[in-house]
Amino acid sequence: MSYQLRVFALVPLCLVFGLIFLLFGERFEYRTPDHKNLTAAGWIALAIVAALTAMGWWWFDQQFAALGYV
């Protein structure tokens, strides 16, 4: 079965950064002042997004396989 990776990446991205900005607001410095590079906090947030994306992809693949779609 073919999935669109954009959906699996966009949902965790919105959840992680939305939650972080909701809790910390402008105090969360995820990029440098010149807006060209990520800070350590930004890289950690993106690593969390990547992990959630991979887990979501794996979970959906397992669920569809269990239902016989794959």
RAVEN-V958747 format. One record per pair of residues at least 24 apart in sequence whose C-alpha atoms are under 7 Angstrom apart, sorted by the first residue. I is the first residue (numbers start at 0). GAP is how many residues later the second one is. D is the distance in whole Angstrom. If there is no record, write none. Layout:
i=(I:I)
gap=(GAP:GAP)
d=(D:D)
This chain:
i=(0:7:7:7:8:11:11:11:12:15)
gap=(69:45:48:49:44:37:40:41:36:33)
d=(6:5:7:6:5:5:6:6:6:7)
